[in-house]
Amino acid sequence: MNTGNGIKIRLERVLPVAALLTAGLVAMPAMAQAPPAPPPQLDQLVKRIALYPDPLLAQVLTASTFWDAIPDAAAWANQHSMLHGDQLAAAIEEDHLPWDPSVLALLPFPQVLNMMAGDPGWTQALGNAVLVQRPDVMDAVQRMRQAAYNYRYLVSGPFMHVVYAPGAIEILPVGAMYYVPTYDPVLLFAPPRPGFAIGAAVRFGGGITIGAAFAPFGWRGPLLDWRAHNIMIDNRPWARTWATRTTYAHPYAAPRARVAGPREEHHPVRREERHER
């Protein structure tokens, strides 16, 4: 079940292996604000996503603040993983999905949603940090990118374009094609061992095209304004904070009415992957 109790159960399951929780980035009760985390803890928190392309990273940061919706969104994305492009965008609309557009924006990326759903303690800790101390989170990403750049792991190539400026390192997609990097955070942000193949440290899966059909879900120019510490969604600063988390409604360029009532399934799903919740 996707309830507060369900989240608590999942957190108990990951406590033995979640270093972030033991470091103090614990998922707090529903109405308690998480305490600000110091830079070393934030560095650990963002390592696994620090090399995502900026537009995708912007969507991950905002979606993490709706951590309770991530497991259901991941399940839907897995069930519809045979759909791509315009077909996937149409299915998102036709199925009356109830989640915030920041969560809908990640449905083309089952790999990312599965990572977030598989580690709910980390996802909630990230969401808390984004709501409470967004500038510090963005600074932590830049520290990790600078380290990867210094050790020559972060370079432009066929899967991403790196624009270097101290404190504002951008990672941009190749046109409308997004490649999600996978890497070992323990290795990538430390000096390489002698003889280690630096070029093989970051791997990429198949490309995912984000076209105009995904514009209603916040894909009209998402970016990160590193100097101003702003997450820009649809060319507007995303301003949800802990204090406004129950009332904030982002001014999307193409506002989408929040769906009332049950989901409607209009498309074939991978039944073997479907789990009743």
C-alpha positions as CSV (number, residue, x, y, z in Angstrom):
1,M,0.0,0.0,0.0
2,N,1.1,3.5,-0.7
3,T,0.4,5.0,2.7
4,G,2.4,6.7,5.4
5,N,2.5,3.3,7.2
6,G,3.7,1.6,4.0
7,I,6.5,4.1,3.7
8,K,7.5,3.4,7.3
9,I,7.6,-0.3,6.7
10,R,9.8,0.1,3.7
11,L,12.1,2.4,5.7
12,E,12.5,-0.3,8.4
13,R,13.5,-2.7,5.7
14,V,16.3,-0.6,4.4
15,L,17.7,0.7,7.7
16,P,20.4,-1.9,7.9
17,V,21.9,-0.9,4.6
18,A,21.0,2.8,4.2
19,A,24.1,4.7,5.2
20,L,22.2,8.0,4.7
21,L,19.8,7.1,7.5
22,T,22.6,6.3,9.9
23,A,24.3,9.5,9.0
24,G,21.3,11.5,10.2
25,L,19.3,11.9,6.9
26,V,16.4,9.9,8.3
27,A,12.9,10.1,6.9
28,M,11.0,12.2,9.4
29,P,7.4,11.8,10.6
30,A,4.8,13.4,8.3
31,M,4.6,16.8,10.0
32,A,8.1,17.1,11.3
33,Q,10.7,19.1,9.3
34,A,13.9,17.3,8.7
35,P,16.9,19.1,10.2
36,P,19.3,20.6,7.7
37,A,22.1,18.3,6.8
38,P,25.8,19.4,6.7
39,P,27.7,19.3,3.4
40,P,29.4,15.9,3.8
41,Q,26.0,14.2,4.3
42,L,24.6,16.1,1.3
43,D,27.6,15.0,-0.8
44,Q,26.8,11.4,0.0
45,L,23.1,12.0,-0.7
46,V,23.5,13.3,-4.3
47,K,26.4,11.2,-5.5
48,R,24.2,8.7,-7.3
49,I,22.4,11.4,-9.4
50,A,25.1,14.1,-9.6
51,L,26.0,13.1,-13.2
52,Y,22.5,13.0,-14.6
53,P,21.8,15.5,-17.4
54,D,20.6,18.8,-15.9
55,P,17.0,18.6,-17.2
56,L,16.6,15.1,-15.9
57,L,18.2,16.0,-12.6
58,A,15.8,18.9,-12.2
59,Q,12.9,16.5,-12.6
60,V,14.4,14.0,-10.1
61,L,14.9,16.7,-7.5
62,T,11.3,18.0,-7.8
63,A,9.8,14.5,-8.0
64,S,11.6,13.4,-4.8
65,T,9.5,15.8,-2.8
66,F,6.5,13.7,-3.7
67,W,8.3,10.5,-2.4
68,D,5.0,8.8,-1.5
69,A,4.0,8.7,-5.2
70,I,7.2,7.2,-6.5
71,P,6.5,3.5,-5.9
72,D,3.2,3.6,-7.7
73,A,4.7,5.6,-10.5
74,A,7.5,3.1,-10.9
75,A,5.0,0.2,-11.1
76,W,3.1,2.0,-13.8
77,A,6.2,2.8,-15.8
78,N,7.3,-0.8,-15.6
79,Q,3.9,-2.1,-16.7
80,H,4.0,0.3,-19.7
81,S,7.6,0.0,-20.6
82,M,6.7,-1.2,-24.1
83,L,5.4,2.3,-24.8
84,H,7.7,5.1,-26.0
85,G,7.4,8.6,-27.3
86,D,4.0,9.9,-28.3
87,Q,2.3,6.6,-27.4
88,L,3.7,6.8,-23.8
89,A,2.6,10.4,-23.5
90,A,-0.9,9.6,-24.7
91,A,-1.1,6.7,-22.2
92,I,-0.1,9.0,-19.4
93,E,-3.0,11.3,-20.2
94,E,-5.6,8.6,-21.0
95,D,-5.0,6.6,-17.8
96,H,-5.9,9.6,-15.6
97,L,-2.8,9.3,-13.5
98,P,-3.2,11.3,-10.2
99,W,0.4,12.2,-9.5
100,D,2.1,15.6,-9.7
101,P,3.6,16.6,-13.1
102,S,7.1,16.3,-11.5
103,V,6.4,12.6,-11.0
104,L,4.8,12.2,-14.4
105,A,7.9,13.7,-16.0
106,L,9.9,10.6,-14.9
107,L,7.6,8.0,-16.4
108,P,9.7,7.7,-19.6
109,F,12.6,6.7,-17.3
110,P,11.7,3.4,-15.5
111,Q,15.3,2.9,-14.5
112,V,15.3,6.2,-12.5
113,L,11.9,5.5,-10.9
114,N,13.0,2.0,-10.0
115,M,16.1,3.3,-8.3
116,M,14.0,5.8,-6.3
117,A,11.3,3.3,-5.4
118,G,13.9,0.7,-4.5
119,D,15.5,3.0,-1.9
120,P,12.6,4.9,-0.3
121,G,14.7,6.1,2.6
122,W,17.1,7.8,0.2
123,T,14.3,9.2,-1.9
124,Q,12.6,10.8,1.1
125,A,15.8,12.1,2.5
126,L,16.5,13.8,-0.9
127,G,13.0,15.2,-1.0
128,N,13.4,16.6,2.5
129,A,16.7,18.2,1.7
130,V,15.3,19.7,-1.5
131,L,12.4,21.2,0.4
132,V,14.5,22.5,3.3
133,Q,17.8,23.4,1.8
134,R,17.7,23.4,-2.0
135,P,20.7,25.7,-2.5
136,D,22.8,23.4,-0.4
137,V,21.7,20.4,-2.4
138,M,22.6,22.1,-5.6
139,D,26.0,23.0,-4.2
140,A,26.6,19.4,-3.2
141,V,25.9,18.3,-6.8
142,Q,28.5,20.8,-8.0
143,R,31.1,19.5,-5.6
144,M,30.6,16.0,-6.9
145,R,30.7,17.1,-10.5
146,Q,33.9,19.1,-9.8
147,A,35.5,16.0,-8.3
148,A,34.4,13.8,-11.2
149,Y,35.8,16.5,-13.6
150,N,39.1,16.7,-11.8
151,Y,39.6,12.9,-12.0
152,R,38.6,13.0,-15.7
153,Y,35.5,10.9,-15.3
154,L,33.2,13.7,-16.4
155,V,33.9,14.6,-20.1
156,S,31.8,15.3,-23.1
157,G,31.1,12.4,-25.4
158,P,28.4,10.9,-27.6
159,F,26.0,10.5,-24.6
160,M,26.3,13.9,-22.9
161,H,27.7,17.4,-23.4
162,V,29.7,18.9,-20.5
163,V,29.9,22.7,-20.2
164,Y,32.6,23.6,-17.6
165,A,32.5,26.6,-15.3
166,P,33.6,26.5,-11.7
167,G,30.6,26.1,-9.5
168,A,28.3,25.8,-12.4
169,I,29.2,22.7,-14.4
170,E,26.4,21.8,-16.8
171,I,25.6,18.4,-18.2
172,L,23.4,18.6,-21.2
173,P,21.6,16.0,-23.2
174,V,22.5,15.2,-26.8
175,G,19.6,17.0,-28.5
176,A,16.3,15.5,-27.4
177,M,18.0,12.2,-26.5
178,Y,18.6,11.4,-22.9
179,Y,21.1,8.8,-21.7
180,V,21.0,7.9,-18.0
181,P,24.5,7.3,-16.6
182,T,25.3,4.4,-14.3
183,Y,28.4,4.4,-12.2
184,D,29.8,3.4,-8.9
185,P,29.6,6.5,-6.6
186,V,32.4,5.0,-4.4
187,L,34.8,5.0,-7.2
188,L,33.8,8.0,-9.3
189,F,34.4,10.8,-6.9
190,A,37.8,9.7,-5.7
191,P,41.2,9.5,-7.4
192,P,41.4,6.5,-9.8
193,R,43.5,3.5,-8.7
194,P,46.6,2.9,-10.8
195,G,45.7,1.1,-14.0
196,F,42.0,1.7,-13.6
197,A,40.2,2.3,-16.9
198,I,38.7,5.7,-16.5
199,G,36.8,5.6,-19.7
200,A,34.8,2.5,-18.6
201,A,33.7,4.1,-15.2
202,V,30.5,5.7,-16.5
203,R,28.1,3.5,-18.6
204,F,25.0,4.5,-20.5
205,G,21.9,2.6,-21.5
206,G,19.7,3.1,-24.5
207,G,18.7,6.7,-25.3
208,I,15.2,8.1,-24.4
209,T,13.7,10.7,-26.6
210,I,11.7,13.5,-24.9
211,G,9.7,15.3,-27.5
212,A,7.0,17.9,-27.6
213,A,4.3,15.4,-26.4
214,F,5.8,15.5,-22.9
215,A,5.5,19.2,-22.6
216,P,2.5,19.0,-20.3
217,F,4.6,17.2,-17.8
218,G,7.2,19.9,-17.2
219,W,9.5,19.2,-20.2
220,R,9.3,22.7,-21.7
221,G,12.9,23.6,-21.0
222,P,13.6,22.2,-17.5
223,L,17.1,23.4,-16.4
224,L,19.1,24.2,-13.3
225,D,20.2,27.8,-12.7
226,W,23.3,27.0,-10.7
227,R,24.3,30.5,-9.9
228,A,20.9,31.5,-8.5
229,H,20.3,28.1,-7.0
230,N,17.0,27.7,-8.9
231,I,15.3,24.7,-10.4
232,M,13.6,25.9,-13.5
233,I,10.6,24.0,-14.7
234,D,8.9,25.4,-17.8
235,N,11.2,28.4,-17.5
236,R,9.8,29.3,-14.1
237,P,11.6,28.9,-10.7
238,W,10.2,25.9,-8.9
239,A,9.5,27.3,-5.4
240,R,8.0,24.4,-3.4
241,T,9.5,24.4,0.2
242,W,8.7,22.6,3.4
243,A,6.5,25.4,4.5
244,T,4.5,25.4,1.2
245,R,4.5,21.7,0.4
246,T,0.8,21.3,1.0
247,T,-0.3,24.4,-1.0
248,Y,2.3,25.1,-3.7
249,A,1.2,24.7,-7.3
250,H,3.8,25.2,-9.9
251,P,2.8,27.5,-12.7
252,Y,3.3,25.0,-15.6
253,A,3.2,26.4,-19.1
254,A,0.5,23.9,-19.9
255,P,-1.5,23.5,-16.7
256,R,-2.8,20.0,-16.2
257,A,-5.9,19.6,-14.0
258,R,-5.3,17.2,-11.1
259,V,-7.2,14.0,-11.7
260,A,-10.1,13.2,-9.3
261,G,-11.3,9.6,-9.0
262,P,-9.7,6.3,-9.8
263,R,-7.1,5.6,-12.4
264,E,-8.3,4.2,-15.7
265,E,-6.3,1.6,-17.6
266,H,-6.6,1.9,-21.3
267,H,-3.5,0.1,-22.5
268,P,-2.0,-3.4,-22.3
269,V,0.3,-3.9,-19.4
270,R,3.0,-6.4,-18.5
271,R,0.8,-8.5,-16.2
272,E,3.7,-10.5,-15.0
273,E,5.1,-7.3,-13.5
274,R,1.9,-6.0,-12.0
275,H,1.5,-6.2,-8.3
276,E,-1.8,-5.3,-6.6
277,R,-1.2,-2.6,-4.0
